[in-house]
Amino acid sequence: MPGAAGLLLPLLLLLPGLAALEPLSVGLAIGVASALTGYLSHPNFYCSYVECCPSAGHRINATALREQLDERLFGQHLAKEVVLRAVTGFSHNPSPKKPLTLSLHGWAGTGKNFLSQLLARHVHPAGLRSKFVHLFLATLHFPHPQQLQLYQEQLQSWIRGNVSACPYSVFIFDEMDKMHQGLIDAIKPFLDYYEQVDGVSYRKAIFIFLSNAGGDLINKAVLDFWTSGKDREEIQLKDLERVLSVGVFNNKNSGLWHSSLIDRNLIDYFVPFLPLEHKHVKMCVRAEMKARGHAVDEKVVEAVADEMTYFPKEEKLYSDKGCKTVQAKLDIHEDIAVKYTNAKD
């Protein structure tokens, strides 16, 4: 950002009659120009046009985050409470000992991507469009197992450079269950309890891992609760976190298989996303209809929810795709409704 002195000279040159003015007038003109350049160079003005890294003392608005989770994340009482507690505590800690590291687990369509993106927007309003939020897709960014060492070096370099530019950087690693074994261990030094690594502090960054691995363990635990007559809202983190971390660590189809991140306890929370019931799918449909600016039609809500497939085969309790295909199915129903309306007209 240019300094006040750098801006002052061009402004003075724009005043052709300045040399002919009385000394008092010259002093007044210079004062006005100085005030103007001071305003233009103020961080608040500059950052209203160019995205800036949050300043020290930045806090996440926990109330707003909770409200948005309540509006759009359904059937995930555990994920909501754990992430809110973790993020709020981390955000309000002026001197964290390590970066916040969350590992979100569950089947597709249960809300992992939604929660990670919402969290990113509360740190950087531009969300995934922010230059301080970085999304890695295992199958896109790390496709070739024979290039593992190159990927590790590139990943370290990328994270080091971006945290140097903004300590509050957010890194999201999607498809962790498809990531090559050992790759993610390259970032272990950045997640550890070091004040600095090669002159860079990573303690204010956030790392989020998304994975389908462990989904079967979560589903089994939820089904066991149902079989024993317990309500899903009775499930607590302690009922799943240990089973989940051990299961993922020993799962060869997981990018965290035998990972030093787990072995060294560098993942702060393993966050389980529970399978969604029929009522939760209906909530997703209603929310999507409202997001499109449409009135909620309960017949359409029921029809879309009924088209989803559920498991176990006999009980049909949980959607096997969560809410993942709700948008596509709603498109079809709305298209049919439009055609029917046009036909009547």
N, C-alpha and C positions, 0 to 999 in steps of 0.2 A: 504494500500500500504506500503511495507517495507521501512524503512528509510535508509539513506545512510550508517549509521553505521552498520545496520543489514546486508547489502549487502557486506560491505567492508571486514569483517572478513573471509567469505568463499573465497573471491578472494585472500586474503593474504595466506590462507592455500593452495591455488593451486600453490603457488610459493615455491617449496621445498628448493631451494638454497638461499632463502632470508636471512637467518641468517648469511650465510657466505659472503654476499656481503659487500662492503665498505659502510660506513654510507651515503655517497653521493648517491650511487646506491640504497640503501634502501629508502632514502627519495624520489628519483625519482620514484621508483616503487609504493610507497604509494601515491604519487601525481597522477600518472596515474590511479591507482585503484580508488582514490577518484573522479577524473574527470569522470571515467566510471560509477561509481555508481550514481553520480549526474545526468548524462544523462539518465540512466535507470530509475531513480526515478522521473524524470521530468513529470509533468502531461500530457504534449502533447504526450510523448512517451507512457506512461501507457494507456492513453485514446484512442490511436490508435489501441489497442488490446482488451480493455475492455470498454464497454459502460459506459460513465460517465454522470452525471447530468450536464447540461449546467452551465457555470460559470456565475457569476454576470455580468450584462451588455449584456447578450445574446440578439441579435436582430433578428427578422424574416426578411428575404429578401422579401420585399413587391413586388419588381419588378418580381422576379422569381415566386412568388405565383400568381401574376396577369397573367403572361404568361401561366402558367399551367391551370389556371381556364379558360382562353380564349380558350385554346386548347381542353379542355375536358368537360367543364360545359356549356351546351347550353340552351338558352331561359331563363336564370335566371339573368337578369341584376340587379335586386334588391338584390338578395342573394350575388352576387359578390361584389357589391359596399359596402353593409352594413358590410359584414364580413371583407373585406379588410380594410375598415376604422377602424372598431373596433379592429381588431387584430394588425394593425400597430400602432395605438395610444396606445394600452395596452403594446405592446412590447417595445415601445420607452419611456415609462413612468418609470423612475427609482424607483418610490415609489407609486405604485397604492394603492388605498384605499380599494380595495376589489378584489377578483379573477374575471377574465372575465367569464361571464356566458351567453351563447347563447342558445336559444331554436329555433330549426329548424322545420318548419311545412310545410306539403304538402303531396300530394298523393305519393304512392310508385313509384319509378322509375324516380323521378324528380331531383335527385342529392344530397339528404341530406347526405347519407352515404359517397359518393365520396368526398364531400366538407369537412366533418369532418375528414376523414382519410388523406386527402391531408394536411389539417391544422396540424394534429398531426405530419406528416412527416416533416413539416417545423420547428417544435419545436424539435422533436427527429427524426433523419434521418431513424431510423429503423421502424418508424410508429407503426402499431399494434404489431409488434414483439418486440418493445422496452419495457424494464422493467419499464419504466416511463410513459407508455401509458396504460390506463386501460379501457377496454370495458365491459359494463354490458348489458346483454340482459334480459329483464324483464321475459320472459317465461322460460329462462334457469336458471338464478341465483336466481329468486324470485318466484318460481312456486306456493307455498302454502300460501293462504291468512291467514290460522290459525297460521302461523309462522311469522307474521308481526313484532312483537317486536324483535324476534331473528334477522331477516333481518336488522332491523334498527340498532341494536347494532353491527352486523357484518360490516355493511356499514360504520358506524362511525369509527370503529376500523381500517378498511382497508384504508380509506382515511387518517386518522390521521397518520398511520404508513408510508404510501407512501409519503405523503407530508413532513414528517419529514426526509425521506431519500432523497427527491428531491423536492425543493420548486416549480420547474417548471413542476410538474406532470400534465398530461392531463387525464381527466375522461370523457368518452363518455357513455351516457345512451341511449341505443336504445330501441325501442318499448315502449316509454313512455305512449302511449295510452293503453297499456296492463298492466301497472304497478298498483299494488294495491294502492288504495287511502290512502294517509297519509304516505306512505313509504318514498317518496322523501323528506318530511319535516324533516326527521332525519338529513339531511345535512345542514339545514338552518343556524346553527351557523357558519359553515365554509364559507358560501357565504356572510355573513353579514359584516358590516363595523367595524370589530374588528381588532386591531393591532395584537393580538395574542389570541388564545384559548388554554388554558392549556399549555402555553409555546410554541405553534406552530403557525407560521404565514402562512396563506393560500393565501396571497394576490397576489402571483405570479403564482398560479395554474390556469388552464383553465377547465371549466365545460361546456359540450355540451349535450343538450337534443335533441333527435330525435323523432318526433311524426307524425303520420298521422292525429291526431286530429287537427281540424281547416281546413283541406283540402277542405271540402265542402264550407266553408266561403270564402276561397281564390278563388276557382273555380267560385263561384257566382260573386264575385267582378270582376274577369277577364272577365267573360261573359258579365257583365253589361257594362264594358268599350267597348267591341266589339260591343254590341248592340247600344251604343250611338255614334259609329263611331270613337272612340278613338283608338290609337295604344297602344299595350301592353307596349311598352317602355315608355309610358307616366305615367304609374302607379308608384307612389312613396310610400315610406315606410309609410308615414303619412296616406295614403289611406287605409292601411290594418292593421297596428300594433295595434291600439286601438281595432278594431273589433276582431282581432285575440286573443289578450290577454284576453279580456272579454269573448269571446266565449269559449276559452280553460278553463278558470277559472270556468265557469258554465257548462261545459260538464262532465257529470258523467262517460263517457267512456274515461276519460283522467286521467292520473296519476297526473296531476296538478289541478284536481278538488278541488276548495276551498283551494288551497295550500298557505301556508304562504310565499312561495317564490314569488308568484305573489302579494299577499296582502301587502308584505313589499317592493315591487319593487326591488327585488334582482336579477331578470333576466334582464340583460342589454339590450338585443335586442331579440324581437320575429321576426324571419327571415322567411318571406313567400317564398315558392317555388311554382312558377306558373305552371299550367298544360302545357304540351308540345304540340305544334302543329305538323302537318305532316312534316314541313320543319325541325323542331328540331330533330325529330326521324331520319330523313335522315342524319343529322349531326352526330348523335350517331352511325349510321351504318358505315359511312365513317371513323369515328375515330376508331371504333373497327377493321375495316379492316386494317387500317394503323398500329394499335397496333400489329396485327398479322403478320405484314410484307408483306401484300398482296397489290397488285395494286387495286385501287378503281374501281369497276365495277358498273357503274351507273344503269345498268339493275337490278343487284342484290340489290342495294341500294333502288331502287323504289319498287321492289318486297317485300322486308322485311318490308318497311314502310307501304305498302298497306295491309299487313297481320295483322297489328295491328288494334285494335278496337277503335273507336272514339266516343265521345259524344259532344253535345247533339245528340239525335237520328236522328234528321232531318239535322242539320247543319254539324255534324261530324267534329268538329273543333279541339278537344283535345284528345290526346291518354289517355285512362283510365288506362294504366299501365306505362305511361311515356316511358322510354327506358329499363324498367326492363327485358323484354324478348328478347331484341335485340340479345344478345349473343347466346341464344338457337336457335332462328330462323335463324341466320346466319350460325350456325353449320349445320343445315339441308340443306341450299342452297349450302354450300361449299361441303358437302358430295355428293349432287346430281351432282355438277360440276365435282368432282373427278371421280365418276362412269361413267359420260358421256364421259370424256376424256379417261378413261381406255377402254371403249367400242369402241371408235374410233380407239384406238391404236391396 
